[in-house]
Amino acid sequence: MDPVIVAGAGPVGLTLALALARQEVPCVVLDEGPGKDEPRAARTVVLREDTVALVERLTGVRLAGLGCRWAGWRSMRRKQVTREVEFDDADPAPLHLPQHELTGVLRTALARESLAKVAVDSRLDGIEQERSGVTAHTRGPGGTWWRGSYLVGCDGPRSTVRKLQDIRFPGRTAVERYAVATLRTELPWTDEALLHRMPPWRTSGPSAGEVVGRPLPDGVWRLDWLLPPGKDLVTPELLVNRVRETLTGWAEGVTPSYELLDTGVHTVHHRLARRWRVGRVFLAGDAAHLLGALGTQGLEEGLRDADNLAWKLALAWHHGPREALLDSYQEERRSVIAARLRAADQVLPLLRGGGGLRSYVPGSSRGHDALLADGHLGRGALGAPGAYADSPLTPGPLAGETAVGTPPGSPVSDVRVTAEDGTFVRLRDRLGRGSLLVVLIAPGTGVWDRKHWVTAGIMPRLAAAVTALPHRAELLVAEAYPGAAAHTVLLVRPDGHLVSAFSGVRPADLYAAAEAALGGAATDTTDTPRDEDAEARAAAGSR
């Protein structure tokens, strides 16, 4: 079967290609550039725990060595500290790193994959698709035609793929603008990110705004100043003045020495593609959505797009297309981004409008600071990873379902589990392999050798039920899971979202939930041979 074509060699396209290769799907990445990225100190990314785990799982590289985990977070208004956050194992700090470092790690990992090929200096300019596949044409020194099974446009805001498929991209332009400076200096807060609203050295006017400071390794900081509405030119003099007055204000009158490394202007757009799938062509990342106000990170959502789409394409590539499964990519991911954009659009007038009665409501400023902090810290409607509560892959009501601390459709908690070979691993380490995960909650198993309990109690019956599922699955055992009673069984998708939880071993219910998570029963019997006795075996196991 033909490879998957990935148009675009940014972090999203490279992540998708890596995820596909790890699931034994060949892919070709069309890179319109020379195959390397220009270092830009002012271009950085903030990753939360789930996306850090995704990249580390795919690359085998600890990202902490490339970036800075914040020691804490503080929100300030004028001279007053309104909120302080200390991070710990239960509430991990975001990771802040230069984007070229992230891209470099992904490129290096992809270069080791025999199933992946990167075609440099290859700019896409044509797409043709038919029932059996898709053909893409590139121009450049090695311009040629490429044949693929599917094509995914990860080619950024000006996506050629989106334009060639005539997909509308409505939304708002220049929702917010920020002046950005990256510099090496010493601030009063070591490795602590901060949001400073209405700083006292800028006491009036629309430019009083706010400044965000985020640390990087080696004493480097990225500072972002919210600019007033309009298209006024951001000059070097303006940026230097902002740097000096901010550093002087934080140092209480004395300007500390600093080395200016890079500057820029970051413009936030809010746009959402009408469609994310046209036949065998898909969109992901900035080609499908643009967001970024209030601390939200568009790149993170692009990485989550790749994680969601990879296992669905892999299953279709290996076993034949399940249209409902492929359609679910748009339904799940687009709804999450739409909700994020709606939340930002509702909050922005409150935060940026100023004046009016809200200015005199006690506590309103503190509430606004909390909303902004949630966006920066990856919490709440503005920042938390989305849940697929209304996913078409959610099974209908099943008699044996039980509630746990994770609602169906939400990302599972990263607990320690025992793998089938007896080793202790993190649950997130088993994601991204294309397999469903079945997790039994069995207190006490962590202190006993696996050989003593693998053939005891309900384990043999559960193992038989897992073997009979309509798709390969890995059986894991955890001593505990938030909100789960002993002998609870969790069914988890390959991208780490909970399908269902059951009280005890219920093979027929487990089978039904797994089939729903795969988009329903396979319809292409030629490409997807189905064991007609599997359901009967599963049901027999429950008697």
BAROBA-9912 format. One line per 3 residues: number of its first residue (from 0); for each residue x, y, z of C-alpha. Coordinates in nm, 2 decimals. Each point is the difference from the previous one (the first is absolute). Layout:
N
NUM> X Y Z  ...
***
This chain:
543
0> 0.00 0.00 0.00  0.12 0.35 -0.07  0.15 0.22 0.27
3> -0.17 0.28 0.18  0.11 0.34 -0.14  0.05 0.27 0.27
6> 0.02 0.35 -0.15  0.21 0.22 0.24  0.31 -0.06 0.21
9> -0.08 0.21 0.30  -0.05 -0.16 0.35  -0.35 -0.12 -0.08
12> 0.09 -0.17 -0.33  0.31 -0.16 0.14  -0.19 -0.12 0.31
15> -0.27 -0.16 -0.22  0.26 -0.17 -0.22  0.18 -0.14 0.30
18> -0.32 -0.12 0.15  -0.09 -0.18 -0.32  0.34 -0.15 -0.04
21> -0.02 -0.14 0.35  -0.32 -0.17 -0.10  0.17 -0.15 -0.31
24> -0.16 0.23 -0.25  0.24 0.14 -0.27  -0.01 0.37 -0.06
27> 0.15 0.27 -0.21  0.04 0.35 0.14  0.00 0.28 -0.25
30> 0.23 0.27 0.13  0.01 0.32 -0.21  0.31 0.11 0.19
33> 0.36 -0.12 0.00  -0.05 -0.25 0.28  0.12 0.20 0.29
36> -0.15 0.29 0.21  0.15 0.34 0.07  0.04 0.05 0.37
39> -0.22 0.28 0.13  0.03 0.08 0.37  -0.33 0.20 -0.01
42> -0.19 -0.30 -0.14  -0.07 -0.23 0.30  -0.27 -0.25 0.10
45> -0.16 -0.09 0.33  -0.09 -0.37 0.04  -0.21 -0.15 0.27
48> 0.05 -0.35 0.14  -0.21 -0.19 -0.25  0.18 0.15 -0.31
51> 0.34 -0.03 0.17  -0.07 -0.37 0.05  -0.12 -0.04 -0.36
54> 0.33 0.15 -0.14  0.22 -0.19 0.24  -0.17 -0.33 -0.08
57> 0.05 0.05 -0.37  0.36 0.13 0.01  0.14 -0.17 0.31
60> 0.15 0.34 0.10  -0.06 0.16 0.34  -0.12 0.35 -0.10
63> 0.08 0.14 0.35  0.37 0.03 -0.11  -0.10 0.23 -0.29
66> -0.23 0.24 0.19  -0.10 0.13 0.33  -0.27 -0.13 0.24
69> -0.13 0.29 0.19  0.06 -0.01 0.38  -0.32 0.19 0.05
72> -0.25 0.25 -0.13  -0.10 0.34 0.13  -0.27 0.24 -0.12
75> 0.05 0.37 0.09  -0.22 0.31 -0.04  0.17 0.33 0.04
78> 0.23 -0.07 0.31  -0.21 -0.27 0.15  0.05 -0.38 -0.04
81> -0.35 -0.14 -0.06  0.08 -0.37 -0.04  0.29 -0.23 0.05
84> 0.03 -0.36 -0.12  0.26 -0.26 0.10  0.03 -0.30 -0.22
87> 0.05 -0.36 0.12  -0.04 -0.36 -0.12  -0.38 0.03 0.03
90> 0.00 0.33 -0.19  0.30 -0.01 -0.24  0.14 0.32 -0.13
93> -0.02 0.09 -0.37  0.31 -0.04 -0.21  0.13 0.31 -0.19
96> 0.25 -0.06 -0.28  0.11 0.15 -0.33  -0.20 -0.13 -0.29
99> 0.30 -0.08 -0.21  0.12 -0.23 0.27  -0.33 -0.19 -0.01
102> 0.01 -0.03 -0.38  0.36 -0.11 0.01  -0.08 -0.29 0.24
105> -0.29 -0.11 -0.22  0.21 0.02 -0.32  0.28 -0.21 0.16
108> -0.24 -0.26 0.12  -0.18 -0.02 -0.34  0.33 -0.04 -0.18
111> 0.05 -0.33 0.18  -0.33 -0.14 -0.12  0.03 -0.23 -0.30
114> -0.36 0.05 -0.09  0.01 0.38 -0.02  0.15 0.21 -0.27
117> 0.04 0.38 0.00  0.00 0.16 -0.34  0.17 0.35 0.03
120> -0.05 0.29 -0.24  -0.33 -0.15 -0.09  -0.28 0.26 -0.01
123> -0.35 -0.15 -0.06  -0.20 0.15 -0.29  -0.25 -0.26 -0.10
126> -0.22 -0.28 0.15  -0.21 -0.26 -0.18  -0.19 -0.26 0.18
129> -0.22 -0.29 -0.09  -0.16 -0.30 0.18  0.32 -0.20 0.03
132> 0.25 0.28 0.10  0.13 0.35 -0.04  0.27 0.14 -0.23
135> 0.20 0.32 0.09  0.22 0.21 -0.22  0.30 0.20 0.12
138> 0.21 0.26 -0.16  0.36 0.08 0.07  0.33 -0.15 -0.10
141> -0.14 -0.35 0.03  -0.36 0.08 -0.10  -0.20 -0.32 -0.06
144> -0.32 -0.19 0.07  -0.05 -0.18 0.32  -0.25 -0.28 0.05
147> -0.15 -0.06 0.34  -0.28 -0.17 0.18  -0.10 0.32 0.20
150> 0.14 0.35 0.01  0.01 0.23 0.31  0.05 0.37 -0.03
153> 0.22 0.12 0.29  0.12 0.29 -0.21  -0.09 0.30 0.22
156> -0.23 0.30 0.00  0.03 0.05 -0.38  -0.06 -0.37 -0.07
159> 0.03 -0.09 -0.36  -0.19 -0.32 0.08  -0.29 0.19 0.14
162> -0.01 0.23 -0.30  0.02 -0.28 -0.25  -0.29 -0.17 0.17
165> -0.20 0.32 -0.01  -0.06 0.00 0.38  -0.11 0.32 0.16
168> 0.20 0.14 0.29  -0.23 0.25 0.17  0.09 0.19 0.32
171> 0.15 0.32 0.13  0.33 0.16 -0.09  0.24 0.17 0.25
174> -0.20 -0.08 0.31  0.30 0.11 0.20  0.35 0.11 -0.07
177> 0.31 -0.04 0.22  0.35 0.15 -0.02  0.25 -0.28 0.09
180> 0.35 0.02 0.12  0.23 -0.28 0.11  0.29 0.11 0.22
183> 0.26 -0.13 0.25  -0.03 0.17 0.33  -0.05 -0.06 0.37
186> -0.35 0.07 0.14  -0.12 -0.01 0.36  -0.19 -0.32 -0.08
189> 0.22 -0.30 -0.08  -0.16 -0.24 -0.25  -0.34 0.13 0.10
192> -0.25 0.11 -0.27  -0.21 0.30 0.06  -0.29 0.21 -0.14
195> 0.01 0.37 0.10  -0.31 0.20 -0.08  -0.02 0.37 0.02
198> 0.37 0.04 0.11  0.05 0.32 0.20  0.25 0.15 -0.24
201> -0.27 0.01 -0.27  -0.29 0.16 0.19  -0.24 0.11 -0.28
204> -0.10 -0.04 -0.36  -0.09 -0.31 -0.21  0.37 -0.11 0.00
207> 0.00 -0.04 0.38  -0.10 -0.36 -0.07  0.20 -0.29 0.13
210> 0.33 -0.17 -0.03  0.07 -0.37 0.02  0.35 -0.13 0.10
213> 0.09 -0.37 -0.06  0.35 -0.14 0.08  0.21 -0.21 -0.23
216> 0.33 -0.18 0.09  0.33 0.18 0.06  -0.15 0.32 0.15
219> -0.20 0.08 -0.32  -0.35 0.15 0.02  -0.28 0.05 -0.25
222> -0.20 0.32 0.07  -0.34 0.07 -0.18  -0.17 0.34 0.02
225> -0.36 0.03 -0.10  -0.02 0.28 -0.26  -0.30 0.24 -0.04
228> -0.25 -0.07 -0.28  0.11 0.12 -0.34  0.28 -0.06 -0.25
231> 0.26 0.24 0.13  0.35 -0.09 -0.10  0.20 -0.17 0.28
234> 0.34 0.17 -0.04  0.33 -0.11 0.16  0.00 0.31 0.21
237> -0.34 -0.09 0.14  0.11 -0.35 0.09  0.32 0.12 0.17
240> -0.20 0.25 0.20  -0.24 -0.27 0.11  0.29 -0.22 0.10
243> 0.17 0.27 0.20  -0.31 0.13 0.18  -0.12 -0.36 0.09
246> 0.33 -0.11 0.14  0.04 0.33 0.19  -0.35 -0.03 0.14
249> 0.06 -0.36 0.12  0.34 0.09 0.15  -0.16 0.30 0.18
252> 0.18 0.28 -0.18  0.34 -0.15 -0.11  0.02 -0.14 -0.35
255> 0.19 -0.34 0.02  0.24 -0.09 -0.28  -0.15 -0.20 -0.28
258> 0.09 -0.15 -0.34  -0.27 0.04 -0.26  -0.01 -0.33 -0.21
261> -0.30 0.03 -0.22  -0.32 0.21 -0.06  -0.32 -0.04 -0.19
264> -0.37 0.07 -0.02  -0.25 -0.28 0.08  -0.35 0.05 -0.16
267> -0.28 -0.22 0.13  -0.27 -0.11 -0.25  -0.31 -0.20 0.07
270> -0.10 -0.22 -0.29  -0.16 -0.34 -0.04  -0.02 -0.20 -0.33
273> -0.35 -0.10 -0.10  0.11 -0.36 -0.08  0.29 -0.20 0.12
276> -0.05 -0.29 -0.24  -0.07 -0.02 -0.37  0.00 -0.36 -0.10
279> 0.36 -0.12 0.05  0.13 0.35 0.08  0.02 0.13 0.36
282> 0.11 0.32 0.17  0.19 0.03 0.33  0.17 0.27 0.20
285> 0.00 0.36 -0.12  -0.14 -0.11 -0.34  -0.32 -0.09 0.19
288> -0.02 0.26 0.28  0.17 0.31 0.14  -0.03 0.10 0.36
291> 0.24 0.14 0.26  -0.16 0.28 0.20  0.00 -0.01 0.38
294> 0.30 -0.23 0.03  -0.14 -0.29 -0.21  0.25 -0.17 -0.22
297> -0.10 -0.09 -0.35  0.30 -0.23 -0.05  -0.11 -0.22 0.29
300> -0.34 -0.05 -0.16  0.17 -0.09 -0.33  0.19 -0.27 0.18
303> -0.32 -0.13 0.14  -0.15 0.00 -0.35  0.29 -0.22 -0.11
306> -0.04 -0.24 0.30  -0.38 -0.03 -0.08  0.04 -0.06 -0.37
309> 0.31 -0.23 0.00  -0.16 -0.31 0.15  -0.32 0.04 -0.21
312> 0.21 0.02 -0.33  0.21 -0.29 0.12  -0.30 -0.22 0.06
315> -0.15 0.10 -0.34  0.34 -0.06 -0.18  0.05 -0.35 0.15
318> -0.36 -0.13 0.01  -0.20 0.21 -0.25  -0.19 0.32 0.05
321> -0.27 0.03 0.26  -0.16 0.32 -0.11  -0.16 0.08 0.33
324> 0.34 -0.03 0.17  0.16 0.24 -0.25  -0.29 0.24 0.02
327> 0.03 0.01 0.38  0.33 0.19 -0.03  -0.17 0.31 -0.12
330> -0.30 -0.04 0.24  0.22 -0.05 0.30  0.28 0.25 -0.06
333> -0.20 0.27 -0.17  -0.25 0.01 0.29  0.28 0.04 0.25
336> 0.16 0.29 -0.19  -0.34 0.16 -0.05  -0.07 -0.01 0.37
339> 0.34 0.15 0.07  -0.06 0.28 -0.24  -0.35 0.07 0.14
342> 0.14 0.02 0.35  0.27 0.25 -0.11  -0.25 0.21 -0.19
345> -0.23 0.02 0.30  0.29 0.09 0.24  0.19 0.25 -0.22
348> -0.26 0.28 0.03  0.01 -0.03 0.38  0.37 0.01 0.02
351> 0.08 0.26 -0.27  -0.31 0.22 0.00  0.08 0.20 0.31
354> -0.22 0.26 0.16  -0.38 -0.04 0.06  -0.16 -0.15 0.31
357> 0.24 -0.30 0.00  0.28 0.23 0.10  -0.18 0.07 0.33
360> -0.11 -0.36 0.09  0.20 -0.12 0.30  0.22 -0.29 -0.09
363> -0.05 0.02 -0.38  0.37 0.08 -0.06  0.11 -0.30 0.20
366> -0.24 -0.22 -0.20  0.14 0.13 -0.33  0.35 -0.08 0.12
369> -0.11 -0.35 0.08  -0.15 -0.04 -0.35  0.32 0.11 -0.16
372> 0.21 -0.22 0.22  -0.21 -0.31 -0.09  0.08 0.06 -0.36
375> 0.37 0.03 0.06  0.01 -0.30 0.23  -0.22 -0.24 -0.21
378> -0.30 0.00 0.23  -0.37 0.06 -0.04  -0.19 0.07 -0.32
381> 0.28 0.22 -0.12  0.29 -0.25 0.04  -0.08 -0.35 0.10
384> 0.03 -0.29 -0.25  -0.34 -0.06 -0.16  -0.23 -0.29 0.07
387> -0.20 -0.18 -0.26  -0.32 -0.03 0.20  -0.22 0.00 -0.30
390> 0.22 -0.21 -0.22  -0.17 -0.23 -0.26  0.24 -0.27 0.13
393> -0.16 0.00 0.34  -0.19 -0.32 0.06  -0.37 0.01 0.09
396> -0.11 -0.07 0.35  0.13 -0.34 0.12  -0.14 -0.17 0.31
399> 0.34 -0.07 0.16  0.14 0.35 -0.03  0.12 0.18 0.32
402> 0.13 0.35 0.07  0.36 0.08 0.07  0.20 0.32 0.05
405> 0.03 0.04 -0.37  -0.31 0.06 -0.21  -0.04 -0.20 -0.32
408> 0.18 0.19 -0.28  0.25 0.17 0.23  0.37 -0.07 0.02
411> 0.09 -0.27 0.25  0.21 0.07 0.31  0.36 -0.11 -0.03
414> 0.02 -0.28 0.26  0.27 -0.27 0.04  -0.10 -0.33 -0.15
417> 0.14 -0.35 -0.04  0.06 -0.10 -0.36  -0.05 -0.34 -0.14
420> 0.37 -0.08 0.04  -0.02 0.08 0.37  0.18 0.34 -0.02
423> -0.13 0.31 0.17  -0.06 0.29 -0.24  -0.21 0.31 -0.02
426> -0.34 -0.03 -0.18  0.10 0.28 -0.24  0.30 -0.21 -0.11
429> -0.23 -0.26 -0.15  -0.19 0.26 -0.22  0.05 0.06 -0.37
432> 0.06 -0.36 -0.10  -0.33 -0.05 -0.18  -0.13 -0.24 0.27
435> -0.30 0.05 0.22  0.10 -0.02 0.37  -0.20 -0.20 0.26
438> 0.09 0.10 0.35  -0.10 -0.21 0.30  0.00 0.17 0.34
441> 0.13 -0.26 0.25  0.13 0.13 0.33  0.30 -0.19 0.14
444> 0.14 -0.12 -0.33  0.28 0.25 0.02  0.16 -0.18 0.29
447> -0.03 -0.36 -0.14  0.19 -0.15 -0.28  -0.22 -0.02 -0.31
450> 0.02 -0.38 -0.02  -0.19 -0.02 0.33  -0.31 0.18 -0.13
453> -0.01 -0.02 -0.38  -0.17 -0.34 0.02  -0.22 0.07 0.30
456> -0.34 0.16 0.06  -0.15 0.18 -0.29  0.31 0.04 -0.20
459> -0.04 -0.31 -0.23  -0.35 0.09 -0.08  0.10 0.36 -0.08
462> 0.29 -0.11 -0.21  -0.23 -0.22 -0.21  -0.24 0.29 -0.05
465> 0.29 0.23 -0.11  0.12 -0.27 -0.25  -0.35 -0.01 -0.15
468> -0.02 0.38 -0.06  -0.05 0.12 -0.37  0.34 0.17 0.01
471> 0.33 -0.08 0.17  0.01 0.12 0.36  0.25 0.00 0.28
474> -0.10 -0.11 0.35  0.15 0.21 0.28  -0.05 -0.02 0.38
477> 0.00 0.30 0.23  -0.01 0.00 0.38  -0.22 0.31 0.00
480> -0.17 0.26 -0.22  -0.17 0.32 0.11  -0.37 -0.07 0.08
483> 0.02 -0.37 -0.09  -0.09 -0.29 0.23  0.18 -0.33 0.01
486> -0.06 -0.22 -0.31  -0.10 0.29 -0.22  0.10 -0.05 -0.36
489> 0.09 0.30 -0.22  -0.01 0.00 -0.38  0.24 0.27 -0.14
492> 0.05 0.11 -0.35  0.35 0.00 -0.16  0.01 0.38 0.04
495> -0.07 -0.02 0.38  -0.36 0.10 0.02  -0.24 -0.22 0.21
498> -0.26 -0.19 -0.19  -0.18 -0.17 0.29  0.04 -0.14 0.35
501> -0.16 -0.32 0.12  -0.06 -0.15 0.34  0.16 -0.34 -0.03
504> 0.07 -0.21 -0.30  -0.29 0.04 -0.25  0.13 -0.15 -0.34
507> -0.31 0.09 -0.21  -0.01 0.36 0.13  0.38 0.03 -0.05
510> -0.04 -0.13 -0.36  -0.28 0.24 -0.08  0.19 0.30 0.14
513> 0.32 -0.10 -0.20  -0.20 -0.03 -0.32  -0.16 0.34 0.06
516> 0.34 0.16 0.06  0.11 -0.13 -0.34  -0.28 0.16 -0.18
519> -0.24 -0.29 0.00  0.02 -0.34 -0.17  0.23 -0.02 -0.30
522> -0.19 0.02 -0.33  0.28 -0.07 -0.25  0.02 -0.38 0.03
525> 0.26 -0.02 -0.28  0.26 0.21 0.18  -0.11 -0.07 0.36
528> -0.04 -0.37 0.07  -0.21 -0.04 0.30  -0.02 -0.29 0.25
531> -0.37 -0.07 0.00  0.04 -0.22 0.31  0.17 0.28 0.21
534> -0.32 0.15 0.13  -0.13 -0.35 0.08  0.32 -0.08 0.19
537> -0.02 0.33 0.19  -0.36 -0.07 0.10  0.08 -0.35 0.10
540> 0.27 0.13 0.23  -0.27 0.20 0.20  -0.20 -0.31 0.08
***
